[in-house]
Amino acid sequence: MPEKYWPETVVLWGAGATKNLGLHPTSELIQLVLKISKNDFSFLKDKDEKLASAFKKLVTEDLIKDSKLSKIYDFKALETIINTNTKFNMHELFTMLDQLIDNNMGFNAFCAGKRKFLRVERVQAAKRCLILLIEELERLSIQKVPGYMDEEKMEPYYQFGRILAELMVEEAKVFESRGYKMDTRRFYLYSYAIISFNWDPVILWNIFNVHKEVNMDPIYLENGLKLQLYDDFGTQIASAGLDGNECEIRYTTNESQCKVINDYSYPSRTMRIGKVLFPHGMFGSRICPECGKSIVTFAERWDRLSSEIFGPSILKPLQRNWKYRTPKEKLNKRGAIECPYCGQITYPYDMTLIIQSLSKKKNIPALEELKTEMGLLIKNAKHIIFAGYSLPIDDIMVKTFFMSSISGNDKEKLKCTVINYDDKYKGADWLKGEKIDEYIRKSKNNSVVECIKNVCDIFPKENVRVYLKGIPDIFMKNGKCSREKVINLLYPKECFKDGFPIKRD
């Protein structure tokens, strides 16, 4: 019999969810890359002076004058390519680069009155440079001072993670009282899942830290066993561990471990897990070029404000707290991470960031596995939340994937929440029915209107509700994250008539 229990609420976490932290959507990133190519660093004027100077040095010196780095990350080639058409958006640029590389073709450019030909090797290096700049720009934007994120801005996300954990503990106790078997999905699988289309691991790192706090301060169920909370990445990923753990290799948690640990024949503790997927890749993650395994690294220590979660930078001042651990890493530096499986050194260009490119011939097994898992989560959801994620309906591949995923779901019952931000909107918290139509007619915020229309093209409008005051406002009340608002966000009465904790029949 097919598994009938899946997370009831699926959160699609997008760039709008972390914009409040200073992180950039792809539309802004391409504009910043264009500015950099013209030696315009005006966007750094409000940044910490040490960070701004280090970033300028990276672009104007290291990527130009360092003979080794300039070949790996060819900034001059990237500069030539993007200056042939300054109207490129990020998707178009990556599509063109991917098509040239896939077909082993170079690039003919006519710039500043001269014709220039870039061989395919330089096109590959230009793409590596583009990915590097994206990573470094996001790492730079998240830091308030060298090595640390802004505590005041990060606090709502930490509080959100804390309430999510408290809800999952409460859910576990109620599920136990109802007699749900602990070695089945009915008990151990969280009622929410997060699919992050961002590359930053901010939401994951906050949830990780909260789970550690919960697990270190034991909560016991009626059966006398300790309850612990973990996350499932949807694929097997290895890391080197935290806090100086001497374990040679550490694996992320998955459902098979839940089954074994919750086995009634060997009672020791009780585990619950939540699905947190990064189908577009994540900063700090790598695909090993030798063994092909997925690896991830977060930090040396559990510090929720440390920028170490973005992985090592090729320039030390841009990631002040990073410490290379192994002899190989200390020898190579420059963003090196040793694969815990086979010992091969990986570099930032081994990080797989998926851009919505129309050229996708080469499949990466780990990300394909995530894509399958993502499709199943969407297919089986009862409530889908677009949390700062604008469905890119103009991308036919994304559109067809999403449509095919929900085609097996009963769209008449499937509920949808859209969270976006319009600084001109001062009305009621929630828009529903005719109020959505009225906003679409009157609003001049084209991007928000387009997002709402795209969602209403897929879901029956009567099943859609819209919130236009953004994240984190949607779960905040009087300056603090509100338990009631989080419950209303994840488990609205219109979808879950019995409220929270939800019932699994």
HELIX and SHEET records of a PDB file:
HELIX    1   1 ALA A   15  THR A   18  1                                   4    
HELIX    2   2 LYS A   19  LEU A   21  5                                   3    
HELIX    3   3 THR A   26  SER A   37  1                                  12    
HELIX    4   4 SER A   42  LEU A   44  5                                   3    
HELIX    5   5 GLU A   49  LYS A   57  1                                   9    
HELIX    6   6 LEU A   58  ASP A   62  3                                   5    
HELIX    7   7 LEU A   63  LYS A   65  1                                   3    
HELIX    8   8 SER A   67  ILE A   72  1                                   6    
HELIX    9   9 PHE A   75  ILE A   82  1                                   8    
HELIX   10  10 MET A   90  ASP A  102  1                                  13    
HELIX   11  11 VAL A  120  ILE A  142  1                                  23    
HELIX   12  12 GLU A  151  SER A  177  1                                  27    
HELIX   13  13 ARG A  185  TYR A  188  1                                   4    
HELIX   14  14 VAL A  202  MET A  216  1                                  15    
HELIX   15  15 GLU A  255  ILE A  261  1                                   7    
HELIX   16  16 SER A  307  PHE A  310  5                                   4    
HELIX   17  17 LYS A  316  LEU A  318  5                                   3    
HELIX   18  18 PRO A  327  ASN A  332  1                                   6    
HELIX   19  19 PRO A  348  ASP A  350  5                                   3    
HELIX   20  20 PRO A  365  ASN A  380  1                                  16    
HELIX   21  21 ILE A  396  ILE A  406  1                                  11    
HELIX   22  22 GLU A  434  LYS A  442  1                                   9    
HELIX   23  23 ASN A  446  ILE A  458  1                                  13    
HELIX   24  24 LYS A  461  ASN A  463  5                                   3    
HELIX   25  25 ASP A  473  PHE A  475  5                                   3    
HELIX   26  26 ARG A  483  LEU A  490  1                                   8    
SHEET    1   A 9 ILE A 219  TYR A 220  0                                        
SHEET    2   A 9 LYS A 226  ASP A 232 -1                                        
SHEET    3   A 9 THR A 270  LEU A 277  1                                        
SHEET    4   A 9 TYR A 192  SER A 196  1                                        
SHEET    5   A 9 THR A   9  TRP A  13  1                                        
SHEET    6   A 9 HIS A 383  ALA A 387  1                                        
SHEET    7   A 9 LYS A 415  ILE A 419  1                                        
SHEET    8   A 9 VAL A 464  TYR A 467  1                                        
SHEET    9   A 9 TRP A 430  LYS A 432 -1                                        
SHEET    1   B 2 PHE A 107  CYS A 111  0                                        
SHEET    2   B 2 LYS A 114  LEU A 118 -1                                        
SHEET    1   C 2 GLN A 143  VAL A 145  0                                        
SHEET    2   C 2 TYR A 148  MET A 149 -1                                        
SHEET    1   D 2 ALA A 238  SER A 239  0                                        
SHEET    2   D 2 ARG A 250  TYR A 251 -1                                        
SHEET    1   E 2 SER A 285  ILE A 287  0                                        
SHEET    2   E 2 SER A 294  VAL A 296 -1                                        
SHEET    1   F 2 ILE A 337  GLU A 338  0                                        
SHEET    2   F 2 ILE A 345  THR A 346 -1                                        
SHEET    1   G 2 MET A 476  LYS A 477  0                                        
SHEET    2   G 2 LYS A 480  CYS A 481 -1                                        
END                                                                             
